[in-house]
Amino acid sequence: MTTRVDIEAAWARLAGAGDALAGRDRNQTLGSLAAVFDAWSDPQSTWQRRLVDELPGATGMNRENVRRGLAAGLAHWNGDALREVFEREVAGLGPRVRVTGFPTTSVLLAGSIPMPTLLSLALPLALHSPTLAKSASRDPVTAGLFRESVLAVDEALGAALEVLSFSSSDPVCSDAFLDADCVVATGSDETIAAVARRTRPGARLVRYGHRLSIGVVADAAMSDETLADAAQALALDVSLWDQLGCLSPVAVFYLGSGSEVFAERLSEALAAEDERAPRGELPTASAAVARAERDGAAMRHAAGSEVRVFGDPKLRFTVIHEADAALRPAPLHRFVRVHPVADRDALLAAIRPLSPHLAGVALAAGSGERPSLAHDLAGLGASRICEPGTLQAPPLGWHHDNQPIVLPLARVADLEAPR
């Protein structure tokens, strides 16, 4: 069991590791991390293969689902992509801007999807900030594997990262862990608020709170074939990682007249995905919510509403065609709603309540209306708008939470020339 003494000892070791990195050329560090990401992006690498072996047991996900999710999500997360982010955000500021990491960074991890963990740990290291991480309860595997992979490439850099685990309800350990100059917190809005109360005055708090994603289908100028393709692609977005990530669509807003047919096609596509990679374990509480939502939809249908329930009675997947755009609970674990909307104004009005939490939008639309729709969706706060089927494969440098990904973790100084 991790104690406050263990955490304080880890901080002491990290102080020494930070001293060893002081004055080191950042390009050397970036080269080491680029090599690490090159290794992780290869499906045949030790790291992806170990994660495929170990993550299902820890998360309850299907092994094939994990394999496909990693292959898609890490395909372009290589060294060049990491260098490009630093070129854009750091080097692009010019020679008279100094960007440095904080003396210490603590990273509170959350969720069960590995890619955010890799990036959350790599970025402070790239800035030479000694980093202490708390593993996510739903993924106790990835952070430790990442540390191993850094040590294998660059022992001095790997020593600047330590990973531990303790109960979030332990206030003593939490206070010791959060005693850092920069705190990176990922989790629910409630978790972020609790961390903010414990973060010491003057420390930087980088927040990644609750986020969700949606699909938007505009059938004008789209053929039956392209609509079928959109259903198959959205089924992949829903199925990967069992719909448990911030880029997993929880609802599809259908602009046009064929929403019920599309909901049936989406259900058929989810059935095919279930054959390829079945849904993982379904927690009892989640099953109860999903069953209640299915039963409630069936009752609304029996009362004369245009609601239809598609999917598997055993809850392997569910599609509910709603009669309107009213938002309803999202039980996750491959449970998605299709909402009809009459026109663009109705579409934007339906999505607007999601704005504070909107991460990604998978947009299927004809080439004529796609640019203006994308512009409107970005105006509602979406930080990523992409083709269906690619939601779970974001670029390494996407501006999640509508902000840069390196600079929030850094101290930036302008070095003015003498007059």
Buried (B, 14 or more C-beta within 10 A) or exposed (E): EBEBEBBEEBBEBBEEBBEBBEEEEBEEBBBBBBBBBBBBBBBEBBBBBBBBEBBBEBBBBBBEBBBBBBBBBBEEBBBBBBBBBBEBBBEEBEEEEEBEBBBBBBBBBBBBBBBBBBBBBBBBBBBBBBBBBBBBBBBBBBBBBBBBBBBBBBEBBBBBBBBBBBEBEBEEBBBBBBBBBBBBBBBEEEBBEBBEEBBEEEBBBBBBBBBBBBBBBBBEEBEEEBBBBBBBBBBBBBBBBBBBBBBBBBBBBBBBEBBBBBBBBBBBBBBEBBEEBBBBBBEEEBBEBBBEBBEBBBEBBEEEEEBBBBBBEEBBBBBBBBBBBEBBEBBBBBBBBBBBBEEBEBBBEBBEEBEEBBBBBBBBBBEEBBEEBBEBBBEBBBBBBBBBBBBBBBBBBBEBBEEBBBBBBBBEEEEEEEE
